[in-house]
Each structure stands twice: as C-alpha cells, then as structure tokens.
Amino acid sequence: MWRTGILKQAARQDLRRHLGSKASAAPTLPQSADVVVIGGGSAGCHTLYHLAKRGVRAVLLERAQLTAGTTWHTAGLLWRLRPSDVDIQLLANSRNMLRQLEAETGLDPGWIQNGGIFIAHNETRLDEYRRLATVGKALGIENEILSPEETQKLFPLLDPKAFIGALYSPGDGVMDPAMLCTALRRAATANGGQVIENCDVQEILVEEGSRGKKVVGVATPFGNIRTETVVNATGVWGRDLVARHGSHLPLLPMKHAYIVSESIPGVRGLPNIRDHDYSTYFRIQGDAICMGGYEPNPILLDPVAKDFHFGLYELDWSVFETHVEGAHKLCPEYAKYGVKSTVCGPESFTPDHKPLMGPDPIVSGLMHNCGFNSAGMMFGGGCGEQMALWIINGQPDVPMFSFDLRRFTQEQGKATQWIAEKSHESYVKNYSMVFKYDQPLAGRDFQKDPLHEQMLHANAFMEEKQGWERPGFFLGNKVDKAAVLPYDWYGSYDHARHKDSNYERILDGDLKYNSFSEHHDLIGAEAQACRNNAVVFNMSYFAKLLLEGPQAQKAADWLFSANTNRDPSKTVYTCALNDAGGVEADVTISRLTSGSGQLHDPKFEGQGYYIVAGGASAYYTYSTLLGEMRRKGFNAKLSDITADLGVISIQGPNSRKILQPLLDCELSDEQVPPNSTRLAKCNGIGLRLLRVSFVGELGYELHVPKQDCVAVYKSLMAAGAAQDLRNAGYRALYALSSEKGYHLWSYDLRSDDTPLEAGLGFTCRKQGDYRGRAAVDRQRAEGIRRRMVYLTLRDQVPIWGLEGVYRNGEPVGVLRRAEYAYTLGQSLGQAYITRGDGQAVDVDFIKAGDYEVDILGKRYKADCHLRSPFDPSGLRVLGKYD
C-alpha cells in the first residue's frame, strides 16, 4: 500500500496561542467609520488595503487574528490562464499588486514567481489548453504549449511518458497567506485604515424605512460602530451573518485538503503543477510538495463553529486517496517519499464555483466579498480592488456579473438542497474541461415555466439558466427523449451513478473544441426554418417587470437612456446605464394605460411600464433597477412578474399569416406596426401582443397569463401545422440573434461597454438627463477607444468565444461572442477592437486593417464588419421580403 511508511503527522503548531491565555484588554473602537469590513482573511485584508489606499476611512473587525478561519491554511497558488477574460484580468491585477507590495511596505508578501504548468493527458485537454493559450496571448499573458520532453526540462521529476503535452505560464506563482496579510495590514494602516482583532461582530445593525432596509452600524461586545457600509468578508460564516436580515447566500462549507511531503531532493524552485485530468496539483513549498485536488466525494459541513479559528480536521484518507495514484504516475519520484503533515480545513463553496460579491439585494449598504471556493488568495487582490471601487464609485470598473451575488435569486439562496447539489457538482467538476454548451446535472428542474411539459412532449433537449429550464434544441420524433434525471451525485455518498442517461449521451455531442457540435445541423435546421418559414420560441423565462406609480415616468426617464415617454402603443428598445456609461441591462419597455387589473393588462395609478429583459440576468436586472430607484427615492414601485406570465414568440416570414386567424385584432402594419404593443385575444384568451424580434424577422410575442399558456401554445401550433410551423430552441435563437447583429447581455454587451462602443448610440436620447449621460456625452465629444465589430471567418471552422483577434498581426481584442451564422454560412464573432497606442478607434482604423482570428493556436483570415452583413438594411424585421 502507498500509505506504508507514512511518517506520523508532525505535531501542529498551536496557533491559538496567539489568542493569549488571558483575557485581552478591550479594544478601543471608533464611534463611526465610512466602511466596516468584517473578517480578517484574504478578502477582508485586500478590501481594507484598497479602501485605505483610496482615502476611505475604513476599519476591519476580526473576531480572532488576521488569517483565522480558512486563509491561514490555504495553498496560496495563483494561476492566471482561465476560460474568462474577466478572471484573467482580476488575476493579473492580483499579481501586479503582489509584485509591488514589498516596495510599498518594506515587507515581503511571500510572493514566489516559480511559474505554473498545466498537464494534458489527451488531445481534447490539450485543445482546451490551446484555447487558454490563445486568449492569454491576446491579453498579454506569456505562455507556451510544451511537449512532454520540454516540460520535463522545467520539472525534471515528471515522467514524460505519463502525459502528451502541457501549457506553461512562467509568470504564475505562489504566495504566503500570513506574510501577505501582514504586508496588507501595514499598507492599510499607513493610509489610515484600522485593524481591530479579537472583536466579534455580533450583529449588523439595520433600519427599515420607506426605501427598504439599510445598514446603520455594527454591534460588538465592546460597543457599536456607526456606518452606512458594511463588507461581509467572513468566508464560511458569510451566510450565517446576514440570514437574520432576510438575505440568503447560496454558500456551502466543505472540507478541503492537501498533504505536505517530506523533503524531496531537486524540488526547490520548480514550477507548480496542475494536472486536471488526474485531479491533482503540486505546490512547491521549499524542498517539499504540497499535493491536493478536487475529489468526487468531498465532506459537506454543517455550519462551521464560530471559534474554529486556527483549527484543522483529521484527514479522511478514504476521500483524499483519489488524488494519490495520479500524482504517483505523473511524478514517480514523489511516490518514494512520505507525508510530513496533512492540512484539512473548511472552505466555502458556491453553486457555480465563483465568489459572492457586490451589493446585497435586500439590505442597502451591505456588500459581500466571500464564497471564494478555495481561490481567495489568488483572486484577493483583484477582487478586493473591485470591491473598493464598487463602494466608492457605485460600480466596479471590471464587468463582475459572474461574481455578483445577484446572479442568483433569493429563492435559490434559500434552497439548501439545490445549493448542496450545485455546489457539490461545481466542486467535483472544478478540474473538468470547460465547454461552451456544457450543462449541469445537479439542481435541475428548480424552476419550470408554464410550457415546460409541452417542451418535453415536443422532445426538447433542455438547458438550465438561472435555475430555469429552457429548450436548447429539439431532437425530433425519431430520437429517444432526453429527460433530465435526478442528480446522482456522480455516484458518491452511496448514490448509484446513472448507467443509462440519454441526456448525458446527447450532451456529449456538444463537448467539442476542434469540430462543430454533433447537433450543428439540427440547430441549423431550426434557424433556417425561422429565416424561411416560421418557428415558435418559448421565451417564458425572460424577465418581465412592471414599473408603476406617481413617479414611474421620472424613474423611467432616469433609469433608461431612450425616450420612454411615448404613446402607450409604442415599445422601445433601450439601455440602463451605470454612472460610467456602461450597460447594466438592455430591455424593451412599453408604456401602458391602466387596465382591467389582469396580469397582461395591469391596473395602476400614475404611469405604468412593462419591461422585458433577458432571462439569464433577470434577477440582476430587477435588483439593479430597484436599487437605483431606492437610491434616488422615486415614488414608484417595481414588481417582478416573470413567473406569472409566459412568452410565446412566433418569428419568421410566415408568422403573420399563421397568427392572424387566432387573434381578434388586425396584424397589418397600420394596426400593429414594428416595435408596438396592444391587448389582444387568442380564441377568447386575453394576452398582451408585442411586435418585436430578437432574431431580425417579422415576428410577434404573445405575453400570456401562466394558466392560459398551454391553451394558446396548442392553438398556435395547430394553426401552423399546415405551414410546417415548428419549435426552435435557444441555440438557434442565439445564432440568429448574433447573425442579425443583436446583442446578448453579459457577452457582447456588458457593464463595461458603453452604448457608443457597442453601436447602440441610437438608444441614447439627446434631451433630458438619465443615469450615465455625462459619460456618454463625454465619449461623443472625445471619441471612443474601442469599438465592437463583427468578424466572419473565411474557413469552415468552429469558434466558441475568447479567441484572440489580430489586426495586421497585432492583438486588438478577443471574441466576446461566437456563433455560427447559418444563413451567411460562416462562423461569426463579435469583438471590441482597441488600439495599441490607446487612441480613439474610428471607422477608418477599422476598415484599414487585415484581420485574423487565433483558433487553437492557428490564425484564420477573417472579414471585419461594422455591422452584421446579414440584412444590413433591416427590411426583414419590417416584413419586407421582396
């Protein structure tokens, strides 16, 4: 057995001695502070550092000593190459801070730049590394794909026959958590920040007024501190701290471990290793190797005891041993040495393995910076900086949606079983390959729209977004149904692994890098049916909001960039901006007249608006608009009615012909012009009709009370049967949308993109003030320094997003969005082009360049367009097909 010869674990240093055996003198608390940071781990220390550096009067309260809880025992690795340009930027910012901290403080933060190596055991994994290499190079991260022999030269103890290639990033490294937090403390206190240890926060003090709940201070055993801003940086205790105020964080503590080897000759100074396929990492620590990973059966924890400051758990070898065999295969020399000590402590994990950051949607003034999934050290500097900017400026300067707490609904935060399943799967798959169209198996069927059973009956392959089930594509009658099965926990905890899952078999057809999906043609048939005939999209999970009240018009004027003070029949496409002019949401908004009181015809006093936005960011959109309304004090109400209404969208040249016999109104251009809304009845069922399109075709949306959705859907499908009307899913919808040049928020339109940069200047009115207008006007006067373009590939090669874009051989951006344009017959990507000299990007600069897209390390010729080449005149959406 490999355990033979393991040395008795070294006696652990009793770090509790730092607490002292005698009662400490009561600390002196300030009466007030601009910001109170709760928690003295990596997240708290970094937040304090960045706040103090910017002149904010901030105090950090820690109930034990700095690094207590989880920070002190973390491995402290930093890997910058990840399948996200935002992650890469945050990690680069962390590294930059580490590199200058010693000069700033005179203290070594424990940063060692020994480089990092990712190991590949198969070609698909190596393709993933080629993808990481391309985005890394485009964003200035030095890296190189290596052969096994080249890899062995960097790490001589590896067996080159055990793997087929590697990705090397020489700028990666490790940090020492205690040394880093000590340096951060010195820098923060030098700039006026305060650190108070042995001071437990018993409660966040909250008052409730006309604008909802707000922070007014914190209570400690030694007195209260008045403040309007609190940062929850309490890690595994984060959810317990805020639950009493009605805020629920989707966070789950688990045991996470690594082992420390005896001294191994020749190890010192070698790069760190990540072997994703073997679920193993090596962290070089002097002459020893710290080895750990992500096992399929982690131990889930109940709430961690409040006094678990510097404690550890006994390692459960039956859980951990899954990592050992792979480590020995990769590095036979490692197998010859014993284990000096084990480190098993609590870590906080989340349903998507991303942190929980940003403003609390329930309590104003409460910010979160926790749930880092054992990555708090590497993300600490970048995320701490964004947290500080969030507090100071009202928004971060990096698009943080994938980190923002509001990507989850409050219902998800309360659903403990859903959190456990999702967090477990995200933990288990942390080292799995990341594919664009991969789908979770955990936490499914959390929220179903009114047409869910109809979608299953039509043999839809279902996807999950923000807890909702939605149809990805339709399999047809000749394929067995692909039902989503109950979560099997990947065979762990005495659960039997599903042996026959058609859902997983079909999903496997999407897990590609160097070839199109096996479902490419199936999805293409749906897209072409929309372009040439008509299809039905079930868009029921889209956000549906109702804005009403005496000052609803003032609220709409401020929240949205377009003129919303229009006739009640008019539907307007517009953006909601932040103070920097970045797009926080793009929506359609329809002014209403007070009606019968039914969901599709609401009754209200004052003005009323019906707002529709993308479903994947529905709760974020609602929370962002509501938060701004409260901040401004508008006498208006915003209600989320997403679950109460379904949306049935019929799109395509024949949509009017199919729909007309069912409705009690004339669908002519005079009666229902483009971008308009009205009340209608379908076979006697009341609904709201919108003439809008997300795909660039003649089309209509039927917004129907949920209890009537099935009847309306069946009537529509029956009416279109003779015209070969068919269902289509979101894969076709997004391909069509991209081909037309429409945006998809959080991809080619984000909170760091302005309307002018995104080609949406037409949504910004010239009269009246609105949030972000000053930034927009400034860009109009000075020019824009990046501009969104469309790139069509000349070769038939798939793209997935994050591919590097080159102009005249120089990197100018990455693909933010990538689809296949089935009518154009080309791969199509959207990217924001910048200049290396930082100057304004004008049309002449765009047109003068020769463009290439780097796909898996090979550059392919591309044609660059300022607008999508599909239907550039926009006639099809007007119903003009001649």
N, C-alpha and C positions, 0 to 999 in steps of 0.2 A: 504494500500500500504506500501511496505517495506521502501519507501522513507520518510514516515511520521516520523517526529521527527528529521530529519537530521539537525544538527546544521548548522548555517550559516558558510560557509567556512572561516577558520581563515585567516586574512589578511596576505598575503605573505610578507615575508621579502624582501625588495627591494635590491636584490643583486647587482644591478647596481651601488649602492653607492660605491662599491669597485673600480669602474672605475674613481671615482672622478668627481666633477662638473667642475673642471678647467682643462685646457689642461695640460697633463703630460709633464715633461721635455723629450726631445728627447733622446731615449736610445743610448748608445754607442755600436756600432756593431763591431764585429771583422772583419777584412778585408777578412779572409778566415777561413774555417773550414773543417775538414775531412768529417763531415756529418752535414747536416742541417735537423732537424726534424721539420716539420710544423704541429702544432696542440698540444695544451697542455691538452688534455684529457687523459683518461686512456692509450690509445695506445701510444700516444706520450711520456708521462711521463715514462712508462715502458721501451720504446725503449731507451730513453736517459739514464735511470738508467743503463741498461745492457751494453750500449756502453761505458759509462764513467767508469764503473766498470772494463772494459777490456782495459782501457787506450786509447780509441779513443777520439780525440779532437772534441767533438760534441756540437752543440748549438741548443736549442729548441726555436722556434719563435711561440708566441701565440698572436693573434690579440686583445684578451681581457685579461682575467686572467685564470690561470690554472683551469681546470674542466669546463670551459664555454662550452656551446653547449648542449651536452647530458650527459656528465659524472656526472655533479653535482647532477642531479635528479634521477640517476639510483638506482634501488633497491639494487644492490650490493651482490646478492646471489652467492654462489659457491656450485655447485653440481658436484661431481666427477664421478658418475656412468653414463656412456653413452655408446651407442652401437658402440664404436670405441676405439680401443686400443690407437690410436694416441691422440684422445680427452682426454682420461683418463690420459695419460702421461703429456700432456700440463697442464691440470687442477691440477694434483699433483704437477707439478713444480710451478704453481702459488701459491698453498697453502704453499709449502715449503718456498718460498720467503717471504710470509706474516708472517710466523712463526718466521723468523729470522731477519726481518727488524727492529724491535724495538731495538734489541741488537746492530744492526749495526749503528743505527742513534740516539738512545735515544728518538725517537718519537713513540708514539703508532699509528700504521697504521689503527686502528679501526677494527681489526680482532676479531670476536667473534665466537668461535667454539661451537655452540649450537646444531650441528647435523642437519640432514635432513631426512625427511620421505616422501616416495612416497606412495600414496594411490591407492589401486586397488578395483574396483567395480565388476569385473568379472574375470573368470578363465583365459581367454586369456591374459588380462592385467597382471595378477599375473604370468603367464608363461613368459611374457616379463621381469618382474622384476626378476624372477628366472634366466633368461639369463644374465641380468645385474649383478646379484649376483655372477654367476659363473665366468664371466670374471673379475669382481672386485677382487674376492678372489685369482684368479690365478695371478693377477698383484699386490697383496698386499694391496688392499683397504678393510679395515674392514667393514663388512656389515652383515645384518641378515634379513631373512624373518620373519615377525611377524604376529601373529593372531590379530584380532581386539581388543581383550582384552589386549594383550601385548602392542599394540600400544597406547591404552588409558592410560596405566600406564605412558607412556612417555609424552603424551599430554592429560591430564585429561578432557579437554573441548570437545573432539571429541565424537561423538555418535557411539559406536561400532556396532550398527545395520545398520549404513549407508554404510558400506563397508565390504569386505570379507578378506582383508589382506593388508600387507604393506611391504615395503622394507626400512630398517633403515640403514643409514650411519652416525655413530657418529662423524666422522671427518670432516663433512661438516660445513658450517657456512656462515657468512655474513661479509662484510667489509664496512667501511665508505669511500666514494669516496674522500671527501675533506681531511680527515686525511691521507689516503693512498698517495694521490698525494703530500701532504706536506712532508711526510717522503721520498718519492721517490726523490723529489727535493733536500732535504738536502743531501741525499746519493750521488746523481749525482754531485751536485756542490762541494761536498767534494772531489770528484775524478776528478775534472777539467772540468766537464760539465757546460754549461751556460744555463740559462733560461732567456729569454727576453720577457716580456709581453708588451701588448699594441703596438705590432709591426706586422702589417698586411703584409703578403706576397702577393704582387701584381702580381707577375709572377715568374714562374720557368724559368730561362734563359737557352736556349737550342741552341746549334750549330749543324749544319748538315755538315758532311764530308763524306769521302769515305766509312766509316764504318757505316753510318747512323746517326741518331740524338743522341746527348749526352748532359747530364747536364753539365753546366759550372758555375751555380750560381743561386742565388735568388735575386729578386728586392723587396725592401721595400720602404716606404716613407722616410726612414732615410738613404738610401744608399743600396748598393749591398754587398752581401757576396759571395766570390768565393768558389765554392765547386764542387766536381765531384760526390757527392752522396747526394740525397735528399730523405727523407722519407715522403710520403704523409700519414699523420695520422690525417686527417681533417674530418673524420666521414661523416656526412650527406652532407658535402660540397666537398667530395672527387672527385666526377666525374667532378664538375664544374672547379676545379683547373687545371685539366690535359687535358680537351677536346680540348683546342686550339692547343695542340701539336699532335692531331690525335690519342690520346689514349682514349678509351671509356670504362668506368667502368659500369658493369651491377649492378647498385645500385639504390635503390628507397627509399626516405624518407617516413615514415608513422608516424602517431600519435600513441603513446603507453602510457598506463596509469596504475596507481594504485591509490587506495584510502587508507587513513590513518584513523583508527578508533579512537574513544575516548579511554581513559584508560579502560582496561578490567582487573579486578582482577584475579590473578592467571596465567597471560600470561608470565610475565617476566621469561626469561631463558629457555622457552620451545623450542623444535626444530622447524625449518622451515618445511613447508608442501608444497608438490606439489601433487595436485590431477589432474592428466592428463585427466581422463575421464570427470570431471566437468570443465576442462579448468580453473583451479584456483590455485593460490599459496598463501600461507601465509608467510610473512616475519616478524619475531618478531622484533619489534623496541621498546625497553624498555617495557612499560606496554601496548603498542598498537600493533595492527596487521595491516601491510600493505598488502592489497589484490589486486591482479591483475590476468591477464591471457592473452590468445590469442583468440580474438573474430573472428567470421566469416566475419565481415564487417568492418575491420579497415579503417580509413580515410587515403587515399593516398594523399600525399602532392606534390605540385609543389616545385621547388627549395626553400629551406628554406632561409629566408633573412639573409644576411651576418651579420647583427647586432643583430641577435637573440641569444644573449649570455647567459643570465640567465632568459629568458622568459619562460612562460608556456601558454598552451592553456586552454580555458574553457573545462571542461569535457563534452562530449556528452553522457548523460546517456542512450540514446536510443541505443548506441553502446556498452556501458560498462555493462549494466544491465544483459547481458547473463551470467556473472560470479557470480552474487549475489545469485541466487536461490541455486546453488550447494554449495556455501560457507555456506549458512544457513543450508542446510541439513546435511552437514558434521559436522558443529560446531554450534549447536543451540544457544549456549551462545553468539556467535558472533552476532547473529541476534538481540540481546537485546540492542545493543549499537549503537550509531550514528556515523556519519562520521565527523571527525575533519577537514580534508582537502583532497583535490584531487591534484594529480600530473599527468599532461598530457603534454608530451613533444615530440619533434621529435626524432626519432631513424632511423638509416639506416638499410635497409634490402636488401637481395640479393636473386637471383633466387633459391638457394638451402639451404638457411639459414646458410651458412658458410661464414667466413670473406673473404676479398680480400687481399691477401698478396703476397709478393715476387716481383721479378723484372718486370718492365714494358716491354712488348714485342716490343714496338715501340721506346722508349727513353732509351738509355743506361744510367745507373746511377740513374734512378728514381725507387724507391722502394715504395711499397704500404703496408699499415698496417691500413686498415679501413673496413667498412661494417660489423660490429660485431653483428648485429641482436640482440641488447639489451643484449649481453653477453660479452661486452668488459671488464667489471671488472673481471669476473671470468677467462677469457682467457688472460687477460692483461699481467700477469707475465710470463706465459709460452710462449705466442706468442711474447712478447717483447724480450725475451731471444733469440728465434729463429731468429727474425729479426736482432738482433745484430750479431749473428753468421753467418747469410746469408751475411751480409755486410763484415764482417771480413774475413771469410773463403771461400766465394763464394757459399756456400750452407749451409742449416741448418743441424743439426745433428739428427733431427726427420723428418720422411717422411711427407712432408707438401703438397702433391699433392691435397688433399681435401680442402686445404686452399688457394692454389696457384691460383692467378688470371688467369694463363694460362690454367686452366681447361675450361675456356670459350674462344670462338673465338672472334675476333674483330667484326665480323658480329653480334654476339649475344650482344656484348656491345653496338651496335648502335640501336638494335631493341627495341624501347621503349615499344611497345605493348607486345612483348614477355617478357621483363623484368617485366612489370606490372603484367601480368598473373602469371608468375612463382613465383615472389616474394610474391604475394598475396597467392597463394596456399601453399607455404612454411611457411608463417606466420600462416595461418589457421590450417595447419597440424603439427605445431611445437610440440603439445602435443599428436599427434596421435601415435599409435603403429608403430614401425619400423619393417617392414618385408623385407626380402632379395629380394623378387621378386615384391614388390610393384612398381607401375608405376605412373607417373604424369598424370593428366588430363589436366593441363594447358600447354600452349606453344607448343602444338603438331603440327606435320606436318611442322615444321620450315625448315627442310632440308630433301629432298627426293632424294634417289638415282635413277639411271636410270631404275631400275627394280621394283620400288615401286608399280606401278599399277599391275604388274604381280604377286607380292606377295599378294596383296589384292585379286586378282582374284583366287589365289590358297587358299584363306581363311586363311591367316596368322593372328595370333594374334601379333600385332606389339608392339615393345618396343621402348623406346627413350634413346639414348646415345649421349651426347654432341650435342644435337639438331637434330641429325639424327634419322629417323625412320628405324628400322631394324626388321626382323621377329624373334619373340621369339620362337614360335612353330606354327604348322599348325593344324587347327581344323578339317579338313576333310569335305567331302561334305554333311554330314548329320547334321551338326551344322550350325545354322544361323551365318552370318558374324558378326564379332565383330568390327564394324567401330569405329574409334576414332572420337568422336563428338566434335563440337566446345565447347570451355570452357564456362561453365555456372556460374562460379564464386561462386559455391556452393549455388546458389540461392540468393546471395547478390546483392545489387545495382540495384534492380528491374529486375534482370535476373531470368528467370524461371528455376528451377532445372530440369534436365532431368529426366523424370519419367520412361523411358524405355531405358536403356543403356545395351545392351548385352555385351559391352566391360567391364563395371563395374561388371556385373554378373560373367563373366569368370575370371576377376581379383580377385574377392573374393575367388575363389577356390585356389588361391596361398597364401592367407593370413593365414598361419598356423605357429604354433610353435611346437606342440607336435604330429603332424602327417604329413605324406607326403602330398605334393600338390595333389589336385584333378586331376591334369594333369600329374601326375608322370608317369603313364603307357603310356600315349600318347607320352610324350617326350622319354620314353624308347623305344617305337617302332621306332622312328626316329633314335635313337642311334644304335639300333640293326640292322636296315636296312643298316646303314653305315658300321658296322662291317661285315655283312654277304652278302651284295649285293653292292649297291652304292646309294649315295644321292647327291643332289646339295645344296650347301650353297651359299647364296648371301652375299658375303663379301665386297660389294662395298664401304661401309663407312670406310674401313680400310685406314689408312694414306698411301699416295703414294707421294713420294718426288723424285725430280730429282736434283742430285748434279753434277755440270759440271764446266769446266773452266780450265785454265792453271795449277792451283794448286789443282785441285779436288783430285788427288791422295794423296798429302800431307795432305789435310783436312781429307780424309778418314782414312789415317794412324793414325792421331792424335785422331779423334773422336771415332774410333771403336777398340775394343780390339782384334778382329781376324785379320788375314791376308786377306785384301781385294784386294791385288794386284795379282789377279788371272786371268785365261783365261776368255774372255768375255762370255763364255757359263756357267760359274760357278756361283751359288747362294750360299751365305754364311750366316749362322745364327751367329749373333754377338751381343755384348752389347756395349752401350755407357755409359761410367762411369763418375762419378764426381771425384774430387780430392781425396776424401776419399775412392775411390774404389767402391762406391755404384752405383747400376744400375739405370741410368736415363731413359733408354729405351732398349728394346731388339727388334731387327729388322732382316729382311733378306735384303741383299744388293747384287745386281748383277752388275758386271762391264759390260758396254755397249761399242759397237762400234758405231761411228757416222753414222746415218742412213738417212732416207728419209725426216725427219722433221715432221712425223706424231707423235701423242701423244705416241703411243706404240713403236715408232721407232725414237726417237728424234735425231736431228742433232745438233752437238756442236763442239767447238774447244777444244783441250786438251783432258782430260779424262772425262768420264761420268759414273754416277752410278744411278741405280734405287733402291730406298729404300722403303720398305713396313713395316709398323708397325701397332699395334693395333689401332682401331678406337676410343676407349673410351678416349684415351690420345693423339689423333692425333695432335692437335694444340700444346700441351705441348711438344711433341717430336720435332715438327718442330721448335718451338721457342727456345728450349734448344740447338739444333744443330746449328741453325742460330746464337744465341747469342755467342756460343763458337767460331764459325768461325770468327765472327766480333772481338771478344776479341783477337784472335790470328792473325788477319789480313790476312787470306788466300785470295789469288786472285782466288776466286771461287764463284759460285752462287748456292743457294739452292732455289728451287721452289716447292711450294705445288700444286700438280696437282690432289689432292684427288677427287675433284668434276668432273674432266674431264674424268676419267676412271672408269669403273665398274669392279668388280672382281667376276667371276663365278667360283666356286670351285666344282669340282666333285671328290668325295672321296669314296673309298671302293674297295673291291676285283675285282669288275666288271667294274671299272671306265675306264680302258684302252680299254676294249672290246667295251664299249658304245661310247667312244670318238673317237676312231681311224677312223671310216668311214667318220667322218666330217672334218678331217684335211688333209692338203696337205703334211704332214711330217710323217715319221715313228716313232711310240711311243715305239720302242724297248729300252731296257736298254742301248744299244750301241749308239743309236741316241739321246735319251733323258734320260740320267742317273738321279738317285736321286740327288736332290739339283742342278738343272741346269735350264737354261733358253734359249729360242730361239724364233725367229719370226716364225709365222705360219699363215695360213689362214683357216678359217672355212666357207665352202661354199663360198669362194671368199672374205670373210671379213678379213682384216688384224688385227692381235692381237699379244700380247706377251704371250707366254706359259711358265709357271714355273712348274716344277715338285717338289712340296713341299707339306707338310701336316701339319696341325695344330691338327690332330686327331690320327696320328700314323698309317695311312693306305696308300696303294697305291693311289696316287691321283695327280690331276693336277689343276692348277689355270689358268684361261683364263682372261687376263687383256685386256679389250676391250674399245675402244673409246665409250663415252657415247651414241652417236647417233646410235651405232650398237649393243648395249647390248641386246635389246629386240629380235632382229633377231637371234643372237647367242644363247640366252637362249631358245627360242622356238625351234630352230633346235636341241639343245641338249636334251630337254625334249621329243621331238618327236622321236629322235633316241633311247632314252632309254625306251620308253613306253613298248615295248615288254619285257624288262628286269625288269619291275616294278620299274623303276627309280622314285624317289620321292624327294620332297623338304624336307629340315630339317632346323631347326632354331638354334638360338644361345644358347638356353638352352641345346639342345643336343650337340652342338659344345663344350660348356664349360665342360659338363660332360665327353665327350670323351677325350678332351684335358687333363683334370685332371687325368682321368683313365690311360692315356698313360704316365703321368708324365711330361707333358709340362707345362710351366709357363704361368701365366696371370699377366701382369704387373699391379701394384698398389694393388695386393692381395698377392700372394705368392712370388712376386718379386718386391722390392721397392727400393727407393733411399738410404735406409739404409742397404740394403742387398748386399754383395759382390758376385761376381761370384763363389768364392770358397765356401762360405757359402751355396749358392743355388745349388751347384752341377753342376755349369757351368764353371768349370775351363778349360774345353776344348776350350772355346771361347777366352781364353787369350793367345796370342802368346808369345813366348819366345824371339823373335828377334824384335828389333825396339822399339821406345818409343811410348806411347799412354797415353791419359789422364787417370789418376788413376793407372798407372802401379806400381808406387812406393808403393802404399798401397797394391796392390795385391802381389807384391814380398815380402813385409814385412809379410803378412799373410802366404805365402808359407813357410817362414823361421820359423815363430813363432807358427804356428798352428792357428786354428780358434776356437773362443769361443762360437760359436753357429753353428748349422748345420740343414739344412732342412731335414725333414723326412716325410714319408707317413704313415698314420695310417688308418688301415682298422678295422671297427667295427665288432665285432662278432655277435651283435644283429641287428635285422632289426629295426633301429631307425633313424629318420632323424637328420641331423646336418646342421647348417646354417653358421657356422663361429663364431669365438670368444669363442668357448667352451674351458674350461680350460683343459690342458694336464698335467697328473701326471705320474711321474716315481717313482716306489717304494714308492708311497704315497706322494711324494713331488712335488709341482708345478714346471714345467720346461718350460712352454710356453702356448700359446693359438693357436687354429686353425686359420690360416690366410685365408684359403680357404677350402670350404666344398662342396662336390658334391656327387651324387650317381653314382657309377661305375656299369653301367648296365650289362656289360659282366662279371665282377667279382661277381656281385650280392651283393655288400656291399656298405655301406656308406664309403666314402674315404675323409680324410682330410689331409692337409699339415700344418706343424708347424715347427718353428725353435726352436730347443732344446738347452737350456742353462744349465749350472751347477750352483748350489747354491754357490759354492766356487769361481766362476769366472774363473776356469781353462779351458784349451782347451778341446773341445769336440771332442774326437776321435771315431773311429769306435767301439772300444771295449766298450766304455762307452755307446754308443747307444745300442749295442747288449746285454749288460748285464742287462738291466732294464726290469721290468714288467710295462706295460703301461695301463692307464685308461684315458677316456675322460669324463669330467663332463658335463652332458647334463641335463639342467633344475634342477640341484641340485642332480642328481643321477649319480654315476660313473659307466661307462660301460667298460668292457675289450676291449682292442684294441691290434692289432698286428702291430709292428713297422717295417718299411722297409726303407732301404737307397735309394732304387729305387722303382718305382711303380712295383707291382707284375704282371702287365699286359704286356705281350710281352717284357720281360726284355732284350732279345737278339736283339730286333729291326728288326726282319725279315719282319714283315708285311709291313712296310713302303717301303721296298725293293721289294715288290710284291711277296714275298716268303710265300705261304700259305700252302705248303705241310707239 
